[in-house]
Amino acid sequence: MDDRSFPHSEIDADLDLGTYRRMVELKRIGNRAVHRAQEENRRLGIPNVYSIGGRIYYEQPDGTLTREEPPFERSSSGTSEGGPEPE
């Protein structure tokens, strides 16, 4: 990373260059982890869930988004796989 990518806003001006570079690296790692989790969910048929403008959206298998919560299967114990016990 060169100095041209260093932030120039008043808020970011107080950041040390090393701190900024570490922040960018952590964001890159986080973004990569989220992308991999989304891909795994798609492979397993689990919808990805997003909050856009404070509203919940579910990703359908074709990639479109819907606000309608998809049905989910319950295990034989009556709970969703890995989810909390129903109230």
Secondary structure, 3 states (H helix, E strand, C coil): CCHHHCCCCCCHHHCCHHHHHHHHHHHHHHHHHHHHHHHHHHHHCCCCEEEECCEEEEECCCCCEECCCCCCCECCCCCECCCCCCC
